[in-house]
Amino acid sequence: MRADQEHAILAVHVRGIDGMCVGCRAWWSRLAPYPCWQLDWATSRRARTITTRILGGVR
């Protein structure tokens, strides 16, 4: 996955007025509770990228 795909997921999968994920409803017509698994994935992926950048790849 590319970073721009993560950004797209983070931008679209937001909480709706009813507490459901707007991106899941718009893209797949699913009533998924917020945060959905796509948002969880994108958030963890971004956190890993930021941590790696800060630590300089050191594990």
C-alpha positions in Angstrom: 0.0 0.0 0.0 1.1 3.5 -0.7 1.0 6.5 1.6 -1.6 8.2 -0.6 -4.0 5.3 -0.1 -3.7 5.7 3.6 -4.4 9.4 3.3 -7.5 8.6 1.2 -8.8 6.2 3.8 -8.2 8.6 6.7 -9.9 11.4 4.8 -13.0 9.5 3.9 -13.6 7.2 6.9 -14.9 9.7 9.4 -17.6 9.5 12.0 -21.1 10.4 10.8 -23.8 12.1 12.8 -25.3 8.7 13.6 -21.9 7.3 14.8 -21.4 5.2 11.7 -18.4 5.3 9.3 -19.2 7.7 6.4 -16.6 6.0 4.1 -18.1 2.5 4.6 -21.6 3.8 3.9 -20.5 5.7 0.8 -18.2 3.1 -0.8 -19.8 -0.2 0.2 -23.3 0.7 1.5 -22.4 -0.8 4.9 -23.5 0.4 8.2 -20.1 0.0 10.0 -19.6 1.4 13.4 -16.9 4.1 13.7 -13.9 3.4 13.8 -14.1 0.8 11.1 -11.4 -1.7 10.4 -10.1 0.3 7.4 -9.6 3.3 9.6 -7.9 1.2 12.3 -5.5 -0.2 9.6 -4.7 3.2 8.2 -4.1 4.7 11.6 -1.8 1.9 12.7 0.1 2.0 9.4 0.6 5.8 9.7 1.8 5.4 13.3 4.3 2.7 12.2 5.6 5.0 9.4 6.0 8.0 11.8 7.8 5.8 14.4 10.2 4.4 11.8 10.9 7.9 10.5 11.6 9.3 14.1 13.8 6.3 15.1 15.6 6.3 11.8 14.8 2.7 11.1 16.5 1.4 14.3 14.7 -1.5 16.0 
